[in-house]
Structures are given as C-alpha cells and as structure tokens.
Amino acid sequence: MKTFFKAFITTIIVVLVLALAGVAGYFYFIGNEDDGKLDQDGEDLQFLMLGVDSLDSKKADNARSDTIMVVNVDGKSKKVNIISIPRDTYTKINGYKKTKINHSFKYGGSELTLDTVNNLLGTDIKYYVTVDYRFVEDVVDKIGGVTVDVPMDMKYEDPTADPPLKIDIREGTQTLNGYDAIGFLRFRKGYKDADLGRVKAQQQFMASLLSKIKEPKTLLKAPFLIGSYVNYSENNIPVKKLIKVAANMRSIGTEDITTNTLPGTPKYMGGVSYFVPNENKIQVMLVEYNFK
C-alpha cells in the first residue's frame, strides 16, 4: 500500500476506535451507573497510533510500522488533532544509533516506538494503539457496508501491489463491502480534479462510515464490532478511560478532525533517504495542536 493511502486508512482507524469505544460506552454506563454520566466533559487522551499490514508481521525480521501518528483528543473542544510522523524520520532510538524512526518497531515493538516518539517530540504520551489495516475492511463488512456516490467507473488491477489490487466498482450510488471499500479508497486514476477529487471521495467515505456507525441499529452489532477491534489491534489504554473519552466524542464529525505532518526536510545521507525533523517548528506545532 502506498504511504498516502496508509496514512488515510490510519486516520479512519483513529475515528473508528473512538466511535466504537463510544458504542461500547453506551452499554458500559448502563451497567455501571455508579461510574457517572456517559458524558465526561474535559476527559482528554493522547496516544500513539501505529498502522501495520499485519499484527503477525511484528514477529518478522523486517517488521516495520508503516504509519506513525500522534493523536490528541481534546475533551473540552471536542476536537481531534493528528500529527503524522514520516516513517523515514531521522532520530535516536534508545540502545541504537540514529536511524529511521520506523526501525524502532522492529527493535522493540510498540513500547520502544512510543519511547522513541516521546524523545523526538519532548512529550510524555503514555498510550499506544497498534492496528492492522484489515480492521477497516472487517468493520465495513460487519456494519453491512458503506454507501457512497462513486464518481466514475473504477477499474484497475495490479497483481504486484501489496496486497494485490483488483478494483471493479461501477459509477453511481453504491453500498460497498469491505473489500470494495478498500478498493474505492485506493483508486487514484480518472478523477477530474486529480488528487483533490480523490481526497473528496475519501472524505465522503469517512463521513458515510461515521454516519453508519452512529445509527441506532449499529448498537445491536456492538459485540461484533468490539470483537473486530480486539482481533486487529493491540493497545495499553485502560478500557474505562477509552470508553469515557469516546463517549464524550460520540458526536464527532470529519470537520472536527485536523491532520498535519511533522515539519522537516527530506535529505540523503550516506546514500540513504531520510526525513530530517525541524525541532523548532515541531515545538510550535505541538503547542498549536495542544500536545503541550
């Protein structure tokens, strides 16, 4: 999968994690009246989000985290701020020489990656969520598909892609299953407005997915959706905290999510391509997006 697509899928996963935790919160607070109201105004959460092609890949010698993001959920403003960290970011990893930041996942999994990110940013983020990209496909299937307006016939095949890609979706209003939803999001060619058209299509998908998740009948599927999250993720966020934060954010829309990329400059060193972070601009961004 291309880096741009993986970053967008990971953004969707962030939204899904919050949305599904909010659904779980509905049941949690019904059965735990002494724990307070469903809405917990001011409950904040910062965490590291890691996207991987497969959780099983952690055991492989070439394991890498393909997408690295830090997420700030602001309970008071009900906003979500996301900063993407390029996987080629040149930084120090405890116990190793300076190298690409995504190597930290190979060396020490989610925990070492979290430590590396905190050292890079000067933050004290305590939590991480590591998610398999297949989570999105599985959730779409479990909620009965996502309806979108397909702007053109989408046909494309690339058996050499990772994973192999075969897209065959007709123009018009379509309810996409999980496999076709991923194809819709990956499709790049043919948009009249080029990348802008693709971004609009992806935003349409996210809005439709959020709307479907919030439907009352989705509550009936909550156990299966939570099961999908458990199967395709690993995290160290206390369940009660995640539920309380998500319950407060259950009205979130795409307009409440801000995404940006860590400031820096691509640079070749020793014949290897790196992304050199700009420390001063990083600190300004962290303050702007309430990470500090």
C-alpha positions, 0 to 999 in steps of 0.5 A, a space after each residue: 500500500 502506498 504511504 498516502 493511502 496508509 496514512 488515510 486508512 490510519 486516520 479512519 482507524 483513529 475515528 473508528 476506535 473512538 466511535 466504537 469505544 463510544 458504542 461500547 460506552 453506551 452499554 458500559 454506563 448502563 451497567 455501571 451507573 455508579 461510574 457517572 454520566 456517559 458524558 465526561 466533559 474535559 476527559 482528554 487522551 493522547 496516544 500513539 497510533 501505529 498502522 501495520 499490514 499485519 499484527 503477525 508481521 511484528 514477529 518478522 525480521 523486517 517488521 516495520 510500522 508503516 504509519 506513525 501518528 500522534 493523536 490528541 483528543 481534546 475533551 473540552 473542544 471536542 476536537 481531534 488533532 493528528 500529527 503524522 510522523 514520516 516513517 523515514 524520520 531521522 532520530 535516536 532510538 534508545 540502545 541504537 544509533 540514529 536511524 529511521 524512526 520506523 526501525 524502532 518497531 522492529 527493535 522493540 515493538 510498540 513500547 520502544 516506538 512510543 519511547 522513541 516518539 516521546 524523545 523526538 517530540 519532548 512529550 510524555 504520551 503514555 498510550 499506544 494503539 497498534 492496528 492492522 489495516 484489515 480492521 477497516 475492511 472487517 468493520 465495513 463488512 460487519 456494519 453491512 457496508 458503506 454507501 457512497 456516490 462513486 464518481 466514475 467507473 473504477 477499474 484497475 488491477 495490479 497483481 504486484 501491489 501489496 496486497 494485490 489490487 483488483 478494483 471493479 466498482 461501477 459509477 453511481 450510488 453504491 453500498 460497498 463491502 469491505 473489500 470494495 471499500 478498500 478498493 474505492 479508497 485506493 483508486 487514484 486514476 480518472 478523477 477530474 480534479 486529480 488528487 483533490 477529487 480523490 481526497 473528496 471521495 475519501 472524505 465522503 467515505 469517512 463521513 458515510 462510515 461515521 454516519 453508519 456507525 452512529 445509527 441506532 441499529 449499529 448498537 445491536 452489532 456492538 459485540 461484533 464490532 468490539 470483537 473486530 477491534 480486539 482481533 486487529 489491534 493491540 493497545 495499553 489504554 485502560 478500557 474505562 478511560 477509552 470508553 469515557 473519552 469516546 463517549 464524550 466524542 460520540 458526536 464527532 464529525 470529519 470537520 472536527 478532525 485536523 491532520 498535519 505532518 511533522 515539519 522537516 526536510 527530506 535529505 540523503 545521507 550516506 546514500 540513504 533517504 531520510 526525513 530530517 525533523 525541524 525541532 523548532 517548528 515541531 515545538 510550535 506545532 505541538 503547542 498549536 495542536 495542544 500536545 503541550 
